[in-house]
């Protein structure tokens, strides 16, 4: 098969679409014929060597953590899915003609391949964050950076749990936040004051997606139940 790969750290110029070993589904895995694969921040961080700890690169690097496609191989111990099923999910080295998935779900026919391919990493990050924050029905959640992939997914998952969501973004994205059900506030300096005004006081939990607001300012938003 062919896969996106690199043999030295760097920018997009180090990437090549070239032959790679065929993967085969192991226990608890499925293999898909990839129809679409997403690009996440971990890809450029890995490719650039930002996560290498100054160690030289050894071997060939591959990219991709989620994808959507058609099942063509089912590993031992796997049930509920068969060859020919359309799925999306998470795995490794998914930016290739074939990819192994460790977790997956059926792709609804109405969902575009590209949209389905982008759901894995953002969805898992959002679900895990909300679970760790223990966001429940009736809570008010502040998402700092609500218009990006993880932020927008978090907003919608929190609303599905019955929470009220306030989310920060640039003014250009406020209509989008309203469309997906959040109360928008402008991010940047003074965001905590704007969140308190929108919430009518403190919030129950804070999910920091942007990583730009000082931590102490975010902590001050949820003084009674400091979950952030």
N, C-alpha and C positions, 0 to 999 in steps of 0.2 A: 504494500500500500504506500501511499504518499502522505506525508505529514509536514506541518510547519515546524521548522527546527532551526537550531543555531549551534555553532561550535566555538563561539567566542562571545564574551559579554559585550554589550553595546546597545545601540538603538535599532530602529527598524532595518537599518542597512545590513545587519548581521543575519537577518532571517532568510531562509530559503525553503522552497516547497520541493521536497526531495523524497526519495525512497526511504522507508523505515520498516522495521520488523513488524509483521502482522501480530496484533494482540489476540489472545483467545480468552474467553470467559472462564474464570476460575470459580471456586465455590462462592456462592452468594453474589455473583456478578452476572451481568448480561453484556453482550456486545451489540452495538448498533452500527448501521450504515448511517453516517452523519449527514444530516440535511442542513444543519446550522449549528454553529458553536459561538459562544459569546467571548468577549474580551473583558477581563477584569483587571483592577489595579495590580493584583498579585502577578499578572503576566509581565508587565513592564518592569516591575520590581525584581522579578526573578531574572528576566532576560538581561537587564542592565548590570546585574551583579550586586545590586543593593542589599541583597540578603545573604551574600556569600561570605561575609566576615573577612574580607580581604584575601580569601583563599583563591588560588587560580582555578579556572574551570577544568573539569576532568570529564571527558566523554562528550556526548551530544545532549543538548537540552531540548525539551519539548514543552509546548504550552497548552493551556486550556484546562478548565476545571468544571465546565458544564456544557451540555449539548442537547440537541434534540435529533431524533432520527427513527429509523425502522429497525426493530430487533431482528438480528439474523443468527444469534447464537445465545443459548441459555446455559448458565453454569449449574453445577450440582447444588442441590438444596434450594433452588429457586422455584417458586410457585406463583400462580396468578398472572403470569405473562408468557407469551408464546412468540415464536418466530412470525414476523409479519406485523406485530403490534407497533403502533406509533407511540413513542414515549419521549419524555424529557427528564433530565436529572443531572446528577453530579458524578464526576469521576476524575480521571487524570489524563493528561495528554489528549484532550478532546478535539484539538484543532487539527484534525486528520480525517482521512477517508473512513476509518473505522475507529471506534472508541469504546472503552470499557466503562460501564456505569456501576457504581456501588449502591446508589439509591436512585429511585426513579418513580415516576407516576405516569399514568396514561395521558396522552395529549388529546384534549378535546378537538374534534374536527374543526371547530370554529376558530381555534387559536393558530395564528401564523407560526411557521417554523422558527423564524427569528425571535419572535416574542417568547415562545416556549423555551428556546435555547438560553435566553437570558434570565430565566426564572430561578435556576438552581442555587447559585451562590447568594444572590440577593434575598431569595426566599428563606434559605437556611439561616443566614445572618440575622434577618429580621425576626424569625420565629424564635431563635435561640435568645436573642436580646430581650424580647418581650417575656419569654419564659423566666429568664434570670431576674428580670425586673418585677416579675409577678404582677403584671398589668392585668386587671380584672374589670368586669363590667362596673360602670360607675366611676372609675378612676379618671383623672385628667392627666394625660401624658404630654410632655413637651418633646418634640423631635427637632433637634438643632441640625438643620440641613435636610428639609423634608422633600425637596424636589428632585433629588437624585434617585438612582436605582434602589439602593437600600432604604433611603428615606421614604420614598413614595410607597414602597412595599410595606414598610413598617406602619405608615399611616393607615393603609387599608386593612392590614391585619389587626391593628389595635381597634379600629372602628368595628371590625367584625366581632371582636371580643366584647363590645359594648362600652368601650372607653370613649371619652371625649379627647380630641387631639388638637393641639396647637403646634404649628410647625413654622420654622423660619426658612426664609428664602429671599432672593432678590425680588424687588418689586415686580419685575417682569414675569416671575413665576407664581405670583399670588393668585391669579385666576385659575391656574392649574391646581394649586392646593385646594382652592374652594371646590373645584370640580370633583376632586377625589374625596372631599368631605372634611378637610382640615380647616381650622381657623388660622389664617396666615399672619405672621408678623415679620417685620424686616429684620434680617440677621445683621450681625455686626455690633459695634459698640452700643451699649444700652439695651441689648436684647432682653436681659432679665427683667428690666422694668416694663418693657412692652408685653412680655409674657404674663407678668403679674396682672397687668391691666386687662389683658384678654381673658385671663382665668378668673379674675375677681379675687385674687390672692395667691397663695402657694399652689403648686401642683403636686401630684402624687409620685410621679416618676419622671426622669429625664433620660432620653436616649440621644447620646451625642454621636451624630454621624459625620459632622463636618470636622471636628477636632480643632476648631479655631477659637472658641470661646474659653476664657480661663476656667479651669475646673472649679475653683472656689465659687465663681459666679453661678455656675450651673448647680452646684451643691446647695447654694442658698435658696434655690427655687423649690426645693423639697425638704424643708427642715424637719418635718414631723416623721416622715418615712424616707430617709435618704437613700433612694435607689436611683442610680445613674450609671 
